[in-house]
Amino acid sequence: MSTVSLDVKDREILRMLMDDAKVSAKDIGLKIESPVTTVYSRIKRLEDAGVIRGYKPILDAAKLGRPTTAFIFASFTYRPPGVDKDLDQREIARRVARFPEVQEVHIITGDWDFLIKVKESDVFAVGNFVVDKLRTVQGISKTLTCMVFDAVKETMDIALPP
């Protein structure tokens, strides 16, 4: 995975798109003092390089009935009892990621193997997810659930140098 070289104008375009992905090329051009065609070509280059992976709306989970956030640590067992060959940790992570409640799955270091972010309707629903879904995935051996009281910062933005 190679790093992409960005100049000042590229970084400003990215900042503006992170702030509002619907910002017009005209508005970007006015801000960075470049023609609209140049802005379009810069954005296209950033997309082609994989720096910009897509555009999505940021949804309000609470307004959609999922105000409760939990982070779940999970342990992984390579060969659970009764299984003849080792399980694939990445495949188990992908399986967990397919649950609709799951927003993020990370393979991590330390005492736990996965960190899973879940959005649900309430604590009871989080509990049902852990007991009825997550713990039934072959290879998941133990979980620890941390409920979020208040999200002070939640973002997909990446800090860019000036």
Secondary structure, DSSP 8 states (H G I E B T S, - for coil): -------HHHHHHHHHHHH-TT--HHHHHHHHT--HHHHHHHHHHHHHTTSS--------TGGGT--EEEEEEEEE-SS-TT-SS---HHHHHHHHHTSTTEEEEEE--SS-SEEEEEEESSHHHHHHIIIIIGGGSTTEEEEEEEE-S--S----------
